[in-house]
Amino acid sequence: MSSPHRRSGPHYTAPSTSPPAPSEGAAPHPDVVAAVELLLAEPDAYLYRRRYLGLITHTPGPDGTTVTDYTDAEKYFLTTAARRKAAHRAATLHTGHSPTPSNGGANPDGQPGS
């Protein structure tokens, strides 16, 4: 038995002149998604998540609803991910191999790290 709140099939929505609010299903920019994926794969991901959640603001809208602003939180993820990439790139260029390689600390040729 289906839920009385579910609708099946297509439904019509009028075209909007403004982008939808996040509560209406707006998706983050692909760059933000990539930054989130990068940072949440890090061992200290909980720190990034905690900081991100602290940067989300909730303010009352003109009609009394709550407006959630992700701008500062998304900027944080973008700048932090860019810094992590730059640090990783610099470490790779300086040493010739990744600072945390999947080959157990060996150089790219398989020899133990120096």
C-alpha positions in Angstrom: 0.0 0.0 0.0 1.4 3.4 -0.9 1.7 6.3 1.4 -1.0 9.0 1.0 1.8 11.6 0.8 3.7 10.1 -2.1 3.0 11.1 -5.6 3.8 8.9 -8.6 4.3 10.1 -12.1 5.5 13.5 -13.3 4.0 16.7 -11.9 4.1 20.3 -13.2 5.9 23.1 -11.5 5.8 26.6 -12.8 9.1 28.1 -14.0 10.9 30.2 -11.4 12.8 33.4 -12.0 15.0 32.8 -8.9 17.1 29.8 -7.9 15.4 27.5 -5.3 16.3 27.8 -1.7 18.4 24.9 -0.3 15.3 23.5 1.5 13.6 23.3 -1.9 16.3 20.9 -3.2 19.0 23.1 -4.6 22.2 21.1 -5.1 25.6 22.6 -4.2 28.0 23.5 -6.9 30.1 20.6 -8.3 33.3 22.3 -7.0 31.8 22.2 -3.4 30.9 18.6 -3.8 34.4 17.7 -4.9 35.9 19.7 -2.0 33.7 17.9 0.4 34.6 14.5 -1.0 38.3 15.3 -0.8 38.1 16.5 2.8 35.8 13.8 4.1 38.2 11.2 2.9 40.9 12.6 5.2 41.7 10.9 8.5 40.6 14.1 10.4 37.4 14.6 8.5 35.4 15.0 11.7 37.3 18.3 12.3 36.3 19.7 8.9 32.7 18.6 9.4 32.5 20.2 12.8 33.9 23.5 11.5 31.5 23.3 8.5 28.5 22.8 10.6 29.5 25.7 12.8 29.6 28.1 9.8 26.0 27.3 8.6 23.7 30.2 9.7 20.0 30.1 10.3 18.0 33.4 10.2 14.3 34.1 10.1 13.0 34.9 6.7 10.5 37.7 5.8 7.6 35.2 5.9 8.7 33.7 9.3 10.3 30.6 7.9 13.9 29.8 8.7 16.5 30.6 6.0 19.7 28.5 6.0 22.8 30.1 4.6 25.6 27.8 3.5 27.8 30.5 1.9 30.5 30.7 4.6 30.5 26.9 5.1 30.9 26.2 1.4 33.7 28.8 1.1 35.4 27.1 4.1 35.3 23.7 2.3 36.6 25.2 -1.0 39.5 27.1 0.5 40.5 24.3 2.9 40.4 21.7 0.1 42.5 24.0 -2.1 45.1 24.4 0.7 45.2 20.6 1.2 45.7 20.0 -2.5 48.4 22.6 -2.7 50.2 21.1 0.4 50.0 17.6 -1.1 51.2 18.8 -4.5 54.2 20.7 -2.8 55.1 17.6 -0.8 54.9 15.4 -3.9 57.1 17.8 -5.9 59.6 18.2 -3.1 60.1 14.5 -2.2 59.1 12.9 -5.5 56.4 10.8 -3.9 53.2 11.2 -2.0 53.6 11.9 1.7 51.1 9.1 2.5 51.6 6.6 -0.3 49.5 3.5 -0.5 52.7 1.5 -1.0 53.7 1.5 2.7 56.2 4.4 2.5 58.2 3.2 -0.4 59.3 5.4 -3.2 57.5 5.1 -6.6 60.1 2.6 -7.7 59.2 0.3 -4.7 62.4 1.0 -2.7 62.0 2.0 1.0 61.7 5.7 1.6 64.7 7.7 2.5 
